[in-house]
């Protein structure tokens, strides 16, 4: 799929339209895989990291895409995963407010008693927006680790730093987010 | 506190605080923040949140949606099994513990669900067939494959024996096992892999997480054959289960997307053993793509170096002292454990080229056992002092025992398709005979070899001797092994020994007709290699009698027809080759899939014959059809590319360089990708490219290629190999055609030395080299030596009758006499050469253009100016008309013509035109500052000043 590679390249040279195209493509693919994996009677429920890896194989086939493409891809995919999960959380929150539960594809995989967690997710998303304003780098790490399930080693490989320093950044971001959540929590 | 700069300071302070001991942090922050209260509040808040919820958010966001990890949603049923717990999730699927009730008892299994769909029902059927094979794979160290299936949604699942165990690496570290104990445990892994390979099951994904040690301390391999099963799945790339991010356990051929075989598992085993011993991996790479590049392009590191190297990977960056501790040794002791033998074992297992690795897990195990018992390794003789990789390079065929058959088989003089096909056929039989043969080879006693490395030849000799002595062996098996060994001898250039082995098969009784026919076929081909025409004919007739009752379309009968054509081709009876093959082709329907390869074989040989009959267009037609059939019948890449090589070669003989060169370059890239750059097939193609570049006068490019070729051949074949002589000869010719005789001399000498040694002083190729050597000596003023040499060459050529070789020997003798100023004798040689060429090719007078130029010069020097001018004008025209375009020889002709015209007081404009042409050509075609260019410039300048031509010219 040369298409995505082209968009990634254009995006890296600052083309916003191409960046959006690439994001949409990755988002759509991740969502498609997520729905399929959740629809298969739970047998093959994929972890977020597996979803991202599978999307990678689908969208950038071939043995070794250029490192730059890979880095772009995983950043995009991490952002897309955040979007997918938050969209789903919003949908469930809305369902709950509406009072009638619709068992659609994703809903089938929801466990019991997770309402509070859904609202946690929405709060985390908002806190993440505040973090973004201060430190976009930390936000990327949260998206990659927390939303896309990439390990510190994997993130370090693509950022070209040590996983020790990724871990330190993650701890910083986590402290920030938790503090924001505590402050936002009702007394 | 919202400005980015404030945050940057808070972040730096927070991170620095985390570096302190927990009880010092608060005081430290107070000190560092000083009067900045906002900053202090910010950092304190972060630290409080950090302490309060150190583990929160450490899962995945998706877990928050899907429920807590402790209460996973279990599917109600997978096949006949009921999942009872989630064991793990990662890679490309999920693993559950599952149960079912069998005969009143409860069977516990590990259930693996893969998120990949089978789109095609045919794939499902194949999956089910493979599954049956795996289910029969029962071995104490392999987690038994119990069942597998495809769910309603198309995603495959597998059930295998549930192993309550721990990852091999972790277990060894926890138990603080010494390297020796680790190796002993690793032998269980090898045993399991050897067993699976014998049942033709390849793992393809060997890595520590797939190797467990159970409660009883026994090794259990997981996921055997699963990668292969999944290969048919929609997303085949999923088999890189670790995902594209961490290709740490992929072999070079996997990284390159090439064919995966048992050799891939050997590499995987090498990596696991390396990590088991050192706690590190053999490559240093900062990230995944650097890792891929390192695996593909560099040699693996040594055990000792790995220990000294800091790992870039956090999971493997324990200090050497800690690694030693986990092996119950001191650092020094650990280093000492990694001795030269162990390094050697790892170097072989991790060889980049699959064929250089251990041929099988048994051979790998045999070396490790030898190491454990302090015996010399089987893969190297005692007293060997050279480093492993060097040894590998010199004796790669001897090391990879089974692969020796294939490698040696391909190392013929000129790799033609026939040889590629022969190597392939050998490889197929070798595969079947590998176990028996490798035992034969392994029995070779390294200590009897006076500390020398065993050559492939010696290994084969010992195998043959054992085969000769072993009378208990099944006669059928023995006959086919003898036939295989004979094929090896034939490709080693010893058809005589091949025939002696095959005679043993001939004398044997009670073997099947097919086995006997194969032996006769092989024996006849050995006779052809020996140029024993009568013998070949007699054997062919015996084979014909044996196969009389078979149908004409029987594969062996078809082989017989091909053999007849080969025999005729060898005798250069091209007419009967063509007639015989055309008869054969009538028996082989064009689109019959069963006979497609045989038809392609026949067309290929027909193409070669037509090319020799100077019918390049016909030849190209046949060769292209052969290529198409090979493609359709799924012939190997080697066969396809060798056929392309032949097509390009024929294009080259027709001077169609623009078509031939790109084709050869593609073939070279393919051969290099498949076999490596030093393989005989790659080198042969490289040689053809260099040859064509030289013929196009593209000397710089040709020269660079020839040097590469000579270096590669010397490295891989040794200093005395015939193939090296070919390269030396061609490179010498390149210098010769540029009149650089001093540089040509050593290369011709080397070629003549090698060929005299292998073919005798009168061998066809030896004579070619000696001919060239004589001329170069003459050019360098060593006349007596030159005349003696060329007289011997001409005498030997005359014995073979009138042909192109005699023409070129006569030309050479003419030049040699000319340089010795014996002009009447010189002119006589050229006249005789022209007469022969005209008889051989009455329709192509331009073929003698160079001889005519030489005669023209001789005539001019003899004073016969009119006759000289006629010859030289003819030669000049012919060189310009040649599709190769004018080259250095054209310059010589132009100058000779100018000199003749000067002596005849011809038109100055024409004379100057010729001089200028010569100067221009020499500037273009010879390297800058070449003496001949300066000579031509000087001669023209002297002429312009009115000076006479020196008498010496």
Interface residues (C-beta under 8 A of the other chain):
Chain A: X33 X36 X37 X39 X40 X41 X42 X43 X44 X45 X46 X47 X48 X49 X50 X53 X54 X56 X57 X58 X61 X63 X64 X66 X67 X70 X81 X82 X85 X88 X89 X92 X109 X110 X111 X112 X114 X117 X118 X120 X121 X124 X133 X134 X135 X146 X147 X149 X150 X152 X153 X154 X156 X157 X158 X160 X162 X163 X164 X168 X171 X172 X174 X175 X176 X177 X178 X179 X182
Chain B: X2 X4 X7 X8 X11 X14 X15 X18 X45 X46 X47 X48 X49 X50 X52 X53 X56 X57 X58 X60 X61 X62 X64 X65 X66 X67 X68 X71 X73 X74 X75 X76 X78 X89 X90 X91 X92 X93 X94 X113 X114 X115 X151 X152 X153 X155 X157 X235 X237 X238 X243 X244 X245 X246 X255 X256 X257 X286 X287 X288 X289 X292 X312 X313 X314 X315
